[in-house]
Structure formats: structure tokens, C-alpha cells
Amino acid sequence: MARRPGEPFPLTAMRVTARAVSSAQKGSARVRTVIGRVGFPYRAPTVPRGVEVPPAPKRTGADFDTEWARRPLAQATRRALLAGPLQLAVKAIADPEVVGTDRLADLRAEADDTDDTCPCIFVANHHSHLDTPLMLAAIPPPWRHRMVVGAAADYFFGTRLTGAASALALNAFPIDRTSVNRRSAELAAELIRDGWSLVIFPEGGRSPDGWGQPFKGGAAFLAERTGAPIVPVHIDGTGAILGKGMKRPKRGRTKVTFGRPLRLEEGENIRRFGTRIEAAVEVLADEAISDYWSARRRAAQGATPSLTGPDYRGWRRAWALTEHRARGKAGQRRRQKRTWPKLS
């Protein structure tokens, strides 16, 4: 349509858009100016020159707070999880055989006499993430429902989500395995004095190749400091089900063997006690793949096989592990138990 003489040019869509954007920018500038004039507490306070602001306290890792997980509501939730989903999952995946709970009869009687839980420190070898729920399912009353677990701070408490899940489901608390952390040791000792039993894996991490690792002295230190007895435990089979590096579990069999409680003897230092604890777990490992009498006879002769395996390297070490696992039922996956029909 032709424009009449003297009539102004019509506004195009581009001009309308440009004016709208300009008006929005001016409005946002006015809002920022108003907020800037309002200041604290509607925005962060300014820091005077020369003043150093201390870093905000960490809420993950070794500093993760787990006290809430030991309150009545969290305990009731954990009991329901332990009695239902966790027990069923462990049974379906690991099919555990529990041996040696009768060796805890004296501690159970002591607990009945004193109307207390008689807190203990359960020390076990560590091959898999399955070890913790397996231990919680295998440990008998009265300790099962008054149990805390020492877990790696950098792995289980790296984020607030994983930390909350570990604390609620497993009643875990963080232990710094990269350095000596006085706070972790004091918290563990305080919990034991308050009547909580402790599950600890003194190897410090899962086995990288299926064999064990040397024990660290944390369990012996806590026993010396609190007077709590050490209960050695050997877990067999979890490395073949969900070992380090495996992305998903493969069903199999496991065996949990409890040993007789150990106490610090008079004149015995922490290092010797730690060596004695590791030796007790080695005897239980020998018992798991043979029998009680043969394992004790080899122990008396000083011929108990080491948890750390042979001194071989490479394929020879892996081959020795295969032969070791073949000696017992635990650790062999179900698909390896197939038998071929006789053709003759």
C-alpha cells in the first residue's frame, strides 16, 4: 500500500522488538540498583580490606556429621531395612553360610549378666563392597542392632548424598584412610564406650587382586584404648561375586567364619596384638577352605597360609588365586558349578 504524503512511516516488528529489549534492560538495571542499595541481609555482606575470611567448614569426607543416624527414628528405619530388603538381597546374591557364632557364647553370657550389649570390635578381611551388608546380616544378636561401621571417608562420604545413604543404611561413620585422623579415632572410641559395637576392615581398602593385604593397627589401638574384645572374622567368596573393578555382582556362595574373642594381654604392645589379630584371621581363612582341626594343626606348626598369598607376580599370582578358590565351595560362582551329562 502506498504511503500518503505527510503520513509518518509505520513501526516495523524489528523496531518494536528493539524498544522492548531496551525497556527490559533499563528495568533490570533499576532492580539491580535497588537491590544494591538495600544490601545485607538481602545479599552477601562486603568484606573490609585487609580482613581474611576463614574457609567455610567442610561437610563431606572425614567431617561428615553422622550423629543423626544413631537417633531413634534412623535406628528404626535401619532395623526395617536390615530385617527386610538387605537380608533378602544378601541371601539372593551371596547365599552366606555362617560358622562359629557359638564361639561368642561367653560374650553373650557376659552381656546377659551385665544387662549390656558388651560392645565388641569385629575385624574382618575386605574384598568387596558386599562385605559390609554381609557382616551386618551375619553378626548375631545382641550386637547386630547396636552396630556402627568404619567406612572410608573419601569414598563413602565424598558427597552429601552418598554420605547420608551410608550413614542411614549401614550406620557408617567416616574414617580417613589417607592420613592419621585423631577425630576419627576419638569418635570410634567414644561410640564403643557408649555401647556400640564396631565393624572395621583393617586392610584399609578392598583387595586389588583377590588376595589379602597387610592389616593396619587401628583395631588393636581401639581395643587397647577402650578395653573392648576383638572378634576376628573371615569372609570368603565376596571377591568372586563383586570384587574390585567389577561393575555388577554375579551370584555365588560366601562363608563367614567367626573366631574366638581376643583381648590385649598383660605386657603386650599394640603392634604385637595387631600381628596376633591378623594371624587369627589367617587361621579362620584356612578353616574356611579346609576344616577346624586341620587349620589348628597347621597353626600349631606355624604353617598357616598367609592372607596376602604367595610372593609370585603377574599370571602366577592369579593362577594361584584360582587354585585357592577351587579348594572351597565359597567364592565359586554358580555358573561354574554346572556338571556335564555323562555320555557313556
DAPERA-V705965 format. One record per residue. RES is the residue in one letter. BURIAL is I if it has 24 or more other ideal C-beta (glycine too) atoms within 12 Angstrom, else O. Layout:
res->(RES	RES)
burial->(BURIAL	BURIAL)
//
This chain:
res->(M	A	R	R	P	G	E	P	F	P	L	T	A	M	R	V	T	A	R	A	V	S	S	A	Q	K	G	S	A	R	V	R	T	V	I	G	R	V	G	F	P	Y	R	A	P	T	V	P	R	G	V	E	V	P	P	A	P	K	R	T	G	A	D	F	D	T	E	W	A	R	R	P	L	A	Q	A	T	R	R	A	L	L	A	G	P	L	Q	L	A	V	K	A	I	A	D	P	E	V	V	G	T	D	R	L	A	D	L	R	A	E	A	D	D	T	D	D	T	C	P	C	I	F	V	A	N	H	H	S	H	L	D	T	P	L	M	L	A	A	I	P	P	P	W	R	H	R	M	V	V	G	A	A	A	D	Y	F	F	G	T	R	L	T	G	A	A	S	A	L	A	L	N	A	F	P	I	D	R	T	S	V	N	R	R	S	A	E	L	A	A	E	L	I	R	D	G	W	S	L	V	I	F	P	E	G	G	R	S	P	D	G	W	G	Q	P	F	K	G	G	A	A	F	L	A	E	R	T	G	A	P	I	V	P	V	H	I	D	G	T	G	A	I	L	G	K	G	M	K	R	P	K	R	G	R	T	K	V	T	F	G	R	P	L	R	L	E	E	G	E	N	I	R	R	F	G	T	R	I	E	A	A	V	E	V	L	A	D	E	A	I	S	D	Y	W	S	A	R	R	R	A	A	Q	G	A	T	P	S	L	T	G	P	D	Y	R	G	W	R	R	A	W	A	L	T	E	H	R	A	R	G	K	A	G	Q	R	R	R	Q	K	R	T	W	P	K	L	S)
burial->(O	O	O	O	O	O	O	O	O	O	O	O	O	O	O	O	O	O	O	O	O	O	O	O	O	O	O	O	O	O	O	O	O	O	O	O	O	O	O	O	O	O	O	O	O	O	O	O	O	O	O	O	O	O	O	O	O	O	O	I	I	I	I	I	O	I	O	O	I	I	O	O	O	O	O	O	I	I	I	O	I	I	O	O	O	I	O	O	O	I	O	O	I	I	I	I	I	I	I	I	I	O	I	I	O	O	I	I	O	O	I	O	O	O	O	O	I	I	I	I	I	I	I	I	I	I	I	I	I	I	I	I	I	I	I	I	I	I	I	I	O	I	I	I	I	I	I	I	I	I	I	I	I	I	I	I	I	O	O	O	O	I	I	I	O	I	I	I	I	I	I	I	I	I	I	I	I	O	O	O	O	O	O	I	I	O	I	I	I	O	I	I	O	O	I	I	I	I	I	I	I	I	I	I	I	I	I	O	I	I	I	I	I	O	I	I	I	I	I	I	I	I	I	I	I	I	O	I	I	I	I	I	I	I	I	I	I	I	I	I	I	I	I	I	O	O	O	O	I	I	I	I	I	I	I	I	I	I	I	I	I	I	I	I	O	O	O	O	O	O	O	O	I	I	O	I	I	I	I	I	I	I	I	I	I	I	I	I	I	I	O	O	O	O	I	O	O	O	I	O	O	O	O	I	I	I	I	I	I	O	O	O	O	O	O	O	O	O	O	I	I	O	O	I	I	O	O	I	O	I	I	I	I	O	O	O	O	O	O	O	O	O	O	O)
//
